[in-house]
Amino acid sequence: MKRLLAAYSWLVFAFLYLPIAVIVVLSFNDSRFGVSWTGFTFKWYEALFESRRIGEYLSNTLVVAFSSTLVSTILGTLLAIGIVRYEFRLRNFLRYLLYVPVVVPDVVMGISLLLLFDTVRDSIGWPPLSLFTIILAHISFQIAYVTLVVRARLMLLDPALEEAARDLGANNWRTFWEVTLPLIWPGVVAGALLAFSLSLDDFVVTFFTSGAGSTTLPLYIYGKVKTGITPEVHALSTLMVGATILTLVLGVLFWRRR
């Protein structure tokens, strides 16, 4: 039975990661067409970095990822502290409401945000679909992930430490900066890295909330799939997978840090 479960586990992992491994291998294939191996090369990565359009799309992706991560980390951290440390009406309702952006399908969130932006634009004439609307859309689901991670870290923190700081004369602001924030910092960084990786890879929400001149790397890859996959797409996909894995590994390391 143990060997059967082990074999089943390996099959599941192979099903999940074998397609990614194929893309990584093909990104180093000298052949431009087909999947037949003709030799090892780095020229597709060189062509990728020499492309001006790729540079523009990469810039858009990083602007969206860093901006939305910064805002969602600040708001998510404050929201987590409010939910864990303070008593107020609808506290439990808000706590369960955090899971809605996590479990709602991306296509539903994308359509709902598009309708919201269209309604606001019809009312006041702003904002047009652009990088700004993409950033707002990413913040809307990133906040939930950051809050859940920071909240879990806060629940492991002994409230007596903050009470001791107040007994020694520290006000709420000083207690937060000198006691609470340093102790929950690994959770804040882990939540920020998780939010960054989600923004970096998001396609569905970005697709519905993007406009002219706001193409990101996931949108570019989708467009290339419709017109024909080239080795540059394999190289770009490999770099995005590597960046995502790196941010998630860093997030896990910060989360485990005591």
CYANA upper distance limits for C-alpha pairs under 8 A (distance plus 0.5 A):
  1 MET  CA      5 LEU  CA      6.77
  2 LYS  CA      6 ALA  CA      6.72
  3 ARG  CA      7 ALA  CA      6.60
  4 LEU  CA      8 TYR  CA      6.62
  5 LEU  CA      9 SER  CA      6.60
  6 ALA  CA     10 TRP  CA      6.82
  7 ALA  CA     11 LEU  CA      6.77
  8 TYR  CA     12 VAL  CA      6.79
  9 SER  CA     13 PHE  CA      6.79
 10 TRP  CA     14 ALA  CA      6.53
 11 LEU  CA     15 PHE  CA      6.60
 12 VAL  CA     16 LEU  CA      6.78
 13 PHE  CA     17 TYR  CA      6.47
 13 PHE  CA     18 LEU  CA      8.34
 14 ALA  CA     18 LEU  CA      5.63
 15 PHE  CA     19 PRO  CA      8.02
 16 LEU  CA     20 ILE  CA      8.46
 17 TYR  CA     21 ALA  CA      6.74
 18 LEU  CA     22 VAL  CA      6.71
 19 PRO  CA     23 ILE  CA      6.97
 20 ILE  CA     24 VAL  CA      6.86
 21 ALA  CA     25 VAL  CA      6.72
 22 VAL  CA     26 LEU  CA      6.62
 23 ILE  CA     27 SER  CA      6.69
 23 ILE  CA    234 HIS  CA      6.01
 23 ILE  CA    235 ALA  CA      8.41
 23 ILE  CA    237 SER  CA      7.97
 23 ILE  CA    238 THR  CA      7.36
 24 VAL  CA     28 PHE  CA      7.69
 24 VAL  CA    234 HIS  CA      7.22
 24 VAL  CA    235 ALA  CA      7.67
 24 VAL  CA    237 SER  CA      8.46
 24 VAL  CA    238 THR  CA      5.98
 25 VAL  CA     29 ASN  CA      7.26
 26 LEU  CA     35 VAL  CA      7.51
 26 LEU  CA    231 PRO  CA      7.45
 26 LEU  CA    234 HIS  CA      7.03
 27 SER  CA     44 TRP  CA      7.39
 27 SER  CA     45 TYR  CA      8.42
 27 SER  CA    231 PRO  CA      6.10
 27 SER  CA    232 GLU  CA      7.67
 27 SER  CA    233 VAL  CA      8.47
 27 SER  CA    234 HIS  CA      5.31
 27 SER  CA    235 ALA  CA      5.22
 27 SER  CA    238 THR  CA      7.83
 28 PHE  CA     39 GLY  CA      8.47
 28 PHE  CA     40 PHE  CA      5.98
 28 PHE  CA     41 THR  CA      5.67
 28 PHE  CA     42 PHE  CA      6.46
 28 PHE  CA     44 TRP  CA      7.84
 28 PHE  CA    235 ALA  CA      8.21
 29 ASN  CA     37 TRP  CA      6.48
 29 ASN  CA     38 THR  CA      6.98
 29 ASN  CA     39 GLY  CA      6.24
 29 ASN  CA     40 PHE  CA      5.82
 29 ASN  CA     41 THR  CA      6.60
 29 ASN  CA    231 PRO  CA      8.28
 30 ASP  CA     37 TRP  CA      7.76
 30 ASP  CA     38 THR  CA      6.10
 30 ASP  CA     39 GLY  CA      5.53
 30 ASP  CA     40 PHE  CA      6.24
 30 ASP  CA     41 THR  CA      6.00
 30 ASP  CA     43 LYS  CA      8.39
 31 SER  CA     35 VAL  CA      8.08
 31 SER  CA     36 SER  CA      7.68
 31 SER  CA     37 TRP  CA      7.24
 31 SER  CA     38 THR  CA      6.19
 31 SER  CA     39 GLY  CA      7.90
 32 ARG  CA    230 THR  CA      7.11
 32 ARG  CA    231 PRO  CA      6.60
 33 PHE  CA    230 THR  CA      7.73
 42 PHE  CA     46 GLU  CA      6.98
 43 LYS  CA     47 ALA  CA      6.56
 44 TRP  CA     48 LEU  CA      6.54
 44 TRP  CA    231 PRO  CA      6.65
 44 TRP  CA    232 GLU  CA      5.76
 44 TRP  CA    235 ALA  CA      6.97
 45 TYR  CA     49 PHE  CA      6.83
 45 TYR  CA    232 GLU  CA      7.32
 45 TYR  CA    235 ALA  CA      6.38
 45 TYR  CA    236 LEU  CA      8.28
 46 GLU  CA     50 GLU  CA      6.76
 47 ALA  CA     51 SER  CA      6.80
 47 ALA  CA    232 GLU  CA      7.66
 48 LEU  CA     54 ILE  CA      7.35
 48 LEU  CA    232 GLU  CA      6.45
 48 LEU  CA    235 ALA  CA      8.00
 48 LEU  CA    236 LEU  CA      7.78
 49 PHE  CA     54 ILE  CA      7.82
 49 PHE  CA     55 GLY  CA      7.79
 51 SER  CA     55 GLY  CA      7.00
 52 ARG  CA     56 GLU  CA      6.82
 53 ARG  CA     57 TYR  CA      6.71
 54 ILE  CA     58 LEU  CA      6.42
 54 ILE  CA    217 LEU  CA      8.14
 55 GLY  CA     59 SER  CA      6.57
 56 GLU  CA     60 ASN  CA      6.81
 57 TYR  CA     61 THR  CA      6.66
 57 TYR  CA    214 SER  CA      8.39
 57 TYR  CA    215 THR  CA      6.37
 57 TYR  CA    216 THR  CA      5.30
 57 TYR  CA    217 LEU  CA      5.98
 57 TYR  CA    220 TYR  CA      8.07
 58 LEU  CA     62 LEU  CA      6.66
 58 LEU  CA    216 THR  CA      7.08
 58 LEU  CA    217 LEU  CA      6.59
 59 SER  CA     63 VAL  CA      6.56
 60 ASN  CA     64 VAL  CA      6.70
 60 ASN  CA    131 LEU  CA      7.89
 60 ASN  CA    214 SER  CA      7.13
 60 ASN  CA    215 THR  CA      7.42
 60 ASN  CA    216 THR  CA      6.15
 61 THR  CA     65 ALA  CA      6.56
 61 THR  CA    200 LEU  CA      7.05
 61 THR  CA    216 THR  CA      5.48
 61 THR  CA    217 LEU  CA      6.81
 62 LEU  CA     66 PHE  CA      6.37
 62 LEU  CA    200 LEU  CA      7.94
 63 VAL  CA     67 SER  CA      6.39
 64 VAL  CA     68 SER  CA      6.38
 64 VAL  CA    131 LEU  CA      7.32
 64 VAL  CA    134 ILE  CA      7.48
 64 VAL  CA    135 ILE  CA      5.83
 64 VAL  CA    199 SER  CA      7.89
 65 ALA  CA     69 THR  CA      6.39
 65 ALA  CA    135 ILE  CA      8.18
 65 ALA  CA    196 PHE  CA      6.11
 65 ALA  CA    199 SER  CA      5.74
 65 ALA  CA    200 LEU  CA      6.32
 66 PHE  CA     70 LEU  CA      6.54
 66 PHE  CA    196 PHE  CA      7.40
 67 SER  CA     71 VAL  CA      6.91
 67 SER  CA    135 ILE  CA      7.39
 68 SER  CA     72 SER  CA      6.40
 68 SER  CA    135 ILE  CA      5.84
 68 SER  CA    136 LEU  CA      7.64
 68 SER  CA    138 HIS  CA      6.63
 68 SER  CA    139 ILE  CA      5.70
 68 SER  CA    142 GLN  CA      8.21
 68 SER  CA    196 PHE  CA      8.44
 68 SER  CA    199 SER  CA      8.24
 69 THR  CA     73 THR  CA      6.31
 69 THR  CA    139 ILE  CA      7.70
 69 THR  CA    142 GLN  CA      7.77
 69 THR  CA    192 ALA  CA      6.53
 69 THR  CA    195 ALA  CA      6.33
 69 THR  CA    196 PHE  CA      6.07
 69 THR  CA    199 SER  CA      8.33
 70 LEU  CA     74 ILE  CA      6.92
 70 LEU  CA    192 ALA  CA      8.05
 71 VAL  CA     75 LEU  CA      6.70
 71 VAL  CA    139 ILE  CA      7.55
 72 SER  CA     76 GLY  CA      6.03
 72 SER  CA    139 ILE  CA      5.93
 72 SER  CA    140 SER  CA      8.48
 72 SER  CA    142 GLN  CA      6.37
 72 SER  CA    143 ILE  CA      5.24
 72 SER  CA    146 VAL  CA      7.52
 72 SER  CA    192 ALA  CA      8.40
 72 SER  CA    195 ALA  CA      8.33
 73 THR  CA     77 THR  CA      6.39
 73 THR  CA    143 ILE  CA      7.32
 73 THR  CA    146 VAL  CA      6.53
 73 THR  CA    188 VAL  CA      7.57
 73 THR  CA    191 GLY  CA      7.59
 73 THR  CA    192 ALA  CA      6.14
 73 THR  CA    195 ALA  CA      8.48
 74 ILE  CA     78 LEU  CA      6.84
 75 LEU  CA     79 LEU  CA      6.54
 75 LEU  CA    143 ILE  CA      7.25
 76 GLY  CA     80 ALA  CA      6.57
 76 GLY  CA    143 ILE  CA      5.41
 76 GLY  CA    144 ALA  CA      7.36
 76 GLY  CA    145 TYR  CA      8.43
 76 GLY  CA    146 VAL  CA      5.74
 76 GLY  CA    147 THR  CA      4.93
 76 GLY  CA    150 VAL  CA      8.21
 77 THR  CA     81 ILE  CA      6.81
 77 THR  CA    146 VAL  CA      7.35
 77 THR  CA    147 THR  CA      6.34
 77 THR  CA    150 VAL  CA      6.66
 77 THR  CA    151 ARG  CA      8.43
 77 THR  CA    188 VAL  CA      7.33
 78 LEU  CA     82 GLY  CA      6.69
 79 LEU  CA     83 ILE  CA      6.68
 79 LEU  CA    147 THR  CA      6.92
 80 ALA  CA     84 VAL  CA      6.62
 80 ALA  CA    147 THR  CA      5.55
 80 ALA  CA    148 LEU  CA      7.71
 80 ALA  CA    150 VAL  CA      6.63
 80 ALA  CA    151 ARG  CA      5.43
 80 ALA  CA    154 LEU  CA      8.31
 81 ILE  CA     85 ARG  CA      6.13
 81 ILE  CA     86 TYR  CA      8.12
 81 ILE  CA    151 ARG  CA      7.55
 81 ILE  CA    154 LEU  CA      7.86
 82 GLY  CA     86 TYR  CA      5.86
 83 ILE  CA     87 GLU  CA      7.98
 83 ILE  CA     91 ARG  CA      6.85
 83 ILE  CA     94 LEU  CA      8.44
 83 ILE  CA     95 ARG  CA      7.50
 83 ILE  CA    151 ARG  CA      8.42
 84 VAL  CA    151 ARG  CA      7.27
 84 VAL  CA    154 LEU  CA      7.59
 84 VAL  CA    155 MET  CA      7.61
 87 GLU  CA     91 ARG  CA      7.40
 90 LEU  CA     94 LEU  CA      6.65
 91 ARG  CA     95 ARG  CA      6.75
 92 ASN  CA     96 TYR  CA      6.88
 93 PHE  CA     97 LEU  CA      6.50
 94 LEU  CA     98 LEU  CA      6.86
 95 ARG  CA     99 TYR  CA      8.36
 96 TYR  CA    100 VAL  CA      8.18
 98 LEU  CA    102 VAL  CA      8.08
 98 LEU  CA    144 ALA  CA      5.79
 98 LEU  CA    147 THR  CA      8.34
 98 LEU  CA    148 LEU  CA      8.05
 99 TYR  CA    103 VAL  CA      6.77
 99 TYR  CA    144 ALA  CA      7.41
100 VAL  CA    104 VAL  CA      6.26
101 PRO  CA    109 MET  CA      8.24
101 PRO  CA    140 SER  CA      8.28
101 PRO  CA    141 PHE  CA      5.85
101 PRO  CA    144 ALA  CA      7.06
102 VAL  CA    141 PHE  CA      7.71
102 VAL  CA    144 ALA  CA      7.59
102 VAL  CA    145 TYR  CA      7.85
104 VAL  CA    108 VAL  CA      7.34
104 VAL  CA    109 MET  CA      7.38
105 PRO  CA    109 MET  CA      7.05
106 ASP  CA    110 GLY  CA      6.49
106 ASP  CA    204 VAL  CA      6.55
106 ASP  CA    205 VAL  CA      6.73
107 VAL  CA    111 ILE  CA      6.65
107 VAL  CA    204 VAL  CA      6.52
107 VAL  CA    205 VAL  CA      7.27
108 VAL  CA    112 SER  CA      6.60
109 MET  CA    113 LEU  CA      6.58
109 MET  CA    205 VAL  CA      7.23
110 GLY  CA    114 LEU  CA      6.67
110 GLY  CA    137 ALA  CA      8.45
110 GLY  CA    204 VAL  CA      6.94
110 GLY  CA    205 VAL  CA      4.78
110 GLY  CA    206 THR  CA      7.94
110 GLY  CA    207 PHE  CA      8.21
110 GLY  CA    208 PHE  CA      5.91
110 GLY  CA    209 THR  CA      7.45
111 ILE  CA    115 LEU  CA      6.70
111 ILE  CA    205 VAL  CA      8.35
111 ILE  CA    208 PHE  CA      6.93
112 SER  CA    116 LEU  CA      6.68
113 LEU  CA    117 PHE  CA      6.66
113 LEU  CA    137 ALA  CA      7.24
113 LEU  CA    208 PHE  CA      8.37
113 LEU  CA    209 THR  CA      7.61
114 LEU  CA    118 ASP  CA      6.61
114 LEU  CA    208 PHE  CA      6.53
114 LEU  CA    209 THR  CA      6.18
115 LEU  CA    119 THR  CA      6.55
116 LEU  CA    120 VAL  CA      6.72
117 PHE  CA    121 ARG  CA      6.47
117 PHE  CA    127 PRO  CA      7.65
117 PHE  CA    128 PRO  CA      8.45
117 PHE  CA    129 LEU  CA      8.30
117 PHE  CA    133 THR  CA      8.24
118 ASP  CA    122 ASP  CA      6.57
119 THR  CA    123 SER  CA      6.81
120 VAL  CA    124 ILE  CA      6.64
120 VAL  CA    125 GLY  CA      7.69
120 VAL  CA    126 TRP  CA      7.24
120 VAL  CA    127 PRO  CA      8.05
121 ARG  CA    125 GLY  CA      4.79
121 ARG  CA    126 TRP  CA      4.99
121 ARG  CA    127 PRO  CA      6.24
121 ARG  CA    128 PRO  CA      7.41
122 ASP  CA    126 TRP  CA      8.21
127 PRO  CA    133 THR  CA      7.79
128 PRO  CA    133 THR  CA      8.02
128 PRO  CA    211 GLY  CA      8.09
129 LEU  CA    133 THR  CA      6.18
129 LEU  CA    134 ILE  CA      8.24
129 LEU  CA    209 THR  CA      6.58
129 LEU  CA    210 SER  CA      5.94
129 LEU  CA    211 GLY  CA      5.03
129 LEU  CA    212 ALA  CA      8.03
130 SER  CA    134 ILE  CA      7.03
130 SER  CA    209 THR  CA      7.92
130 SER  CA    210 SER  CA      5.86
130 SER  CA    211 GLY  CA      5.24
130 SER  CA    212 ALA  CA      7.22
130 SER  CA    213 GLY  CA      7.70
130 SER  CA    214 SER  CA      6.05
131 LEU  CA    135 ILE  CA      6.65
131 LEU  CA    210 SER  CA      7.16
131 LEU  CA    211 GLY  CA      8.08
131 LEU  CA    214 SER  CA      5.85
132 PHE  CA    136 LEU  CA      6.82
133 THR  CA    137 ALA  CA      6.57
133 THR  CA    209 THR  CA      6.59
133 THR  CA    210 SER  CA      7.48
134 ILE  CA    138 HIS  CA      6.66
134 ILE  CA    205 VAL  CA      8.34
134 ILE  CA    206 THR  CA      6.33
134 ILE  CA    209 THR  CA      6.03
134 ILE  CA    210 SER  CA      6.45
135 ILE  CA    139 ILE  CA      6.66
136 LEU  CA    140 SER  CA      6.85
137 ALA  CA    141 PHE  CA      7.70
137 ALA  CA    205 VAL  CA      7.48
137 ALA  CA    206 THR  CA      8.09
137 ALA  CA    209 THR  CA      7.66
138 HIS  CA    142 GLN  CA      6.50
138 HIS  CA    199 SER  CA      6.83
138 HIS  CA    205 VAL  CA      8.07
138 HIS  CA    206 THR  CA      8.38
139 ILE  CA    143 ILE  CA      6.42
140 SER  CA    144 ALA  CA      8.18
141 PHE  CA    145 TYR  CA      7.61
142 GLN  CA    146 VAL  CA      6.80
142 GLN  CA    195 ALA  CA      5.80
142 GLN  CA    198 LEU  CA      8.11
142 GLN  CA    199 SER  CA      8.35
143 ILE  CA    147 THR  CA      6.48
143 ILE  CA    195 ALA  CA      8.46
144 ALA  CA    148 LEU  CA      6.68
145 TYR  CA    149 VAL  CA      6.82
145 TYR  CA    191 GLY  CA      7.14
145 TYR  CA    194 LEU  CA      7.99
145 TYR  CA    195 ALA  CA      7.25
146 VAL  CA    150 VAL  CA      6.61
146 VAL  CA    188 VAL  CA      7.75
146 VAL  CA    191 GLY  CA      4.90
146 VAL  CA    192 ALA  CA      6.91
146 VAL  CA    194 LEU  CA      8.06
146 VAL  CA    195 ALA  CA      7.19
147 THR  CA    151 ARG  CA      6.23
147 THR  CA    191 GLY  CA      8.08
148 LEU  CA    152 ALA  CA      6.70
149 VAL  CA    153 ARG  CA      7.02
149 VAL  CA    187 GLY  CA      6.61
149 VAL  CA    188 VAL  CA      7.93
149 VAL  CA    190 ALA  CA      7.84
149 VAL  CA    191 GLY  CA      6.03
150 VAL  CA    154 LEU  CA      6.64
150 VAL  CA    184 ILE  CA      7.55
150 VAL  CA    187 GLY  CA      5.56
150 VAL  CA    188 VAL  CA      6.17
150 VAL  CA    191 GLY  CA      7.17
151 ARG  CA    155 MET  CA      6.72
152 ALA  CA    156 LEU  CA      7.30
152 ALA  CA    187 GLY  CA      8.49
153 ARG  CA    157 LEU  CA      7.27
153 ARG  CA    184 ILE  CA      6.56
153 ARG  CA    187 GLY  CA      6.17
154 LEU  CA    184 ILE  CA      6.92
157 LEU  CA    183 LEU  CA      8.06
157 LEU  CA    184 ILE  CA      8.33
158 ASP  CA    162 GLU  CA      8.34
159 PRO  CA    163 GLU  CA      6.85
160 ALA  CA    164 ALA  CA      6.45
161 LEU  CA    165 ALA  CA      6.98
161 LEU  CA    179 VAL  CA      7.95
162 GLU  CA    166 ARG  CA      6.95
162 GLU  CA    175 THR  CA      6.88
162 GLU  CA    179 VAL  CA      7.03
162 GLU  CA    180 THR  CA      7.40
163 GLU  CA    167 ASP  CA      6.68
164 ALA  CA    168 LEU  CA      6.82
165 ALA  CA    169 GLY  CA      7.22
165 ALA  CA    170 ALA  CA      6.11
165 ALA  CA    175 THR  CA      6.62
165 ALA  CA    179 VAL  CA      8.01
166 ARG  CA    170 ALA  CA      5.21
166 ARG  CA    171 ASN  CA      6.59
166 ARG  CA    172 ASN  CA      7.87
166 ARG  CA    175 THR  CA      7.37
170 ALA  CA    174 ARG  CA      6.20
170 ALA  CA    175 THR  CA      6.31
171 ASN  CA    175 THR  CA      6.55
172 ASN  CA    176 PHE  CA      6.68
173 TRP  CA    177 TRP  CA      6.89
174 ARG  CA    178 GLU  CA      6.41
174 ARG  CA    179 VAL  CA      8.37
175 THR  CA    179 VAL  CA      5.79
175 THR  CA    180 THR  CA      6.94
176 PHE  CA    180 THR  CA      5.19
176 PHE  CA    181 LEU  CA      6.22
177 TRP  CA    181 LEU  CA      5.98
177 TRP  CA    182 PRO  CA      7.74
178 GLU  CA    182 PRO  CA      7.03
179 VAL  CA    183 LEU  CA      6.92
180 THR  CA    184 ILE  CA      6.73
181 LEU  CA    185 TRP  CA      6.10
184 ILE  CA    188 VAL  CA      6.84
185 TRP  CA    189 VAL  CA      6.67
186 PRO  CA    190 ALA  CA      6.55
186 PRO  CA    254 PHE  CA      5.28
186 PRO  CA    255 TRP  CA      5.85
186 PRO  CA    256 ARG  CA      8.33
186 PRO  CA    257 ARG  CA      6.98
186 PRO  CA    258 ARG  CA      8.37
187 GLY  CA    191 GLY  CA      6.53
187 GLY  CA    254 PHE  CA      7.38
187 GLY  CA    255 TRP  CA      5.96
188 VAL  CA    192 ALA  CA      6.64
189 VAL  CA    193 LEU  CA      6.63
189 VAL  CA    251 GLY  CA      7.23
189 VAL  CA    254 PHE  CA      7.14
189 VAL  CA    255 TRP  CA      8.41
190 ALA  CA    194 LEU  CA      6.68
190 ALA  CA    250 LEU  CA      7.87
190 ALA  CA    251 GLY  CA      4.54
190 ALA  CA    252 VAL  CA      7.09
190 ALA  CA    254 PHE  CA      6.22
190 ALA  CA    255 TRP  CA      6.16
191 GLY  CA    195 ALA  CA      6.61
191 GLY  CA    251 GLY  CA      7.65
192 ALA  CA    196 PHE  CA      6.56
192 ALA  CA    251 GLY  CA      8.48
193 LEU  CA    197 SER  CA      6.69
193 LEU  CA    247 THR  CA      6.09
193 LEU  CA    248 LEU  CA      7.08
193 LEU  CA    250 LEU  CA      7.82
193 LEU  CA    251 GLY  CA      6.01
194 LEU  CA    198 LEU  CA      6.77
194 LEU  CA    247 THR  CA      7.59
194 LEU  CA    248 LEU  CA      6.77
194 LEU  CA    251 GLY  CA      7.07
195 ALA  CA    199 SER  CA      6.72
196 PHE  CA    200 LEU  CA      6.56
196 PHE  CA    247 THR  CA      8.17
197 SER  CA    201 ASP  CA      6.85
197 SER  CA    243 ALA  CA      8.37
197 SER  CA    244 THR  CA      5.85
197 SER  CA    247 THR  CA      6.81
197 SER  CA    248 LEU  CA      7.61
198 LEU  CA    202 ASP  CA      6.41
200 LEU  CA    240 MET  CA      8.39
200 LEU  CA    244 THR  CA      8.05
201 ASP  CA    218 PRO  CA      7.05
201 ASP  CA    240 MET  CA      8.05
201 ASP  CA    244 THR  CA      8.18
202 ASP  CA    206 THR  CA      6.94
202 ASP  CA    218 PRO  CA      7.46
203 PHE  CA    207 PHE  CA      6.30
203 PHE  CA    218 PRO  CA      6.05
203 PHE  CA    219 LEU  CA      6.92
204 VAL  CA    208 PHE  CA      7.10
205 VAL  CA    209 THR  CA      6.83
206 THR  CA    210 SER  CA      6.19
206 THR  CA    219 LEU  CA      8.30
207 PHE  CA    219 LEU  CA      7.26
210 SER  CA    214 SER  CA      6.41
210 SER  CA    215 THR  CA      7.61
211 GLY  CA    215 THR  CA      8.16
215 THR  CA    219 LEU  CA      6.50
215 THR  CA    220 TYR  CA      7.12
216 THR  CA    220 TYR  CA      6.70
217 LEU  CA    221 ILE  CA      6.67
218 PRO  CA    222 TYR  CA      6.75
219 LEU  CA    223 GLY  CA      6.76
220 TYR  CA    224 LYS  CA      6.76
221 ILE  CA    225 VAL  CA      6.71
221 ILE  CA    233 VAL  CA      6.96
221 ILE  CA    237 SER  CA      8.47
222 TYR  CA    226 LYS  CA      7.09
223 GLY  CA    227 THR  CA      7.03
224 LYS  CA    228 GLY  CA      6.06
224 LYS  CA    229 ILE  CA      6.24
224 LYS  CA    230 THR  CA      8.30
224 LYS  CA    233 VAL  CA      7.94
225 VAL  CA    229 ILE  CA      5.67
229 ILE  CA    233 VAL  CA      6.88
229 ILE  CA    234 HIS  CA      8.48
230 THR  CA    234 HIS  CA      7.45
231 PRO  CA    235 ALA  CA      6.77
232 GLU  CA    236 LEU  CA      6.58
233 VAL  CA    237 SER  CA      6.46
234 HIS  CA    238 THR  CA      6.60
235 ALA  CA    239 LEU  CA      6.81
236 LEU  CA    240 MET  CA      6.77
237 SER  CA    241 VAL  CA      6.62
238 THR  CA    242 GLY  CA      6.61
239 LEU  CA    243 ALA  CA      6.63
240 MET  CA    244 THR  CA      6.64
241 VAL  CA    245 ILE  CA      6.64
242 GLY  CA    246 LEU  CA      6.59
243 ALA  CA    247 THR  CA      6.75
244 THR  CA    248 LEU  CA      6.71
245 ILE  CA    249 VAL  CA      6.56
246 LEU  CA    250 LEU  CA      6.68
247 THR  CA    251 GLY  CA      6.59
248 LEU  CA    252 VAL  CA      6.72
249 VAL  CA    253 LEU  CA      6.74
250 LEU  CA    254 PHE  CA      6.73
251 GLY  CA    255 TRP  CA      6.58
252 VAL  CA    256 ARG  CA      6.69
253 LEU  CA    257 ARG  CA      6.76
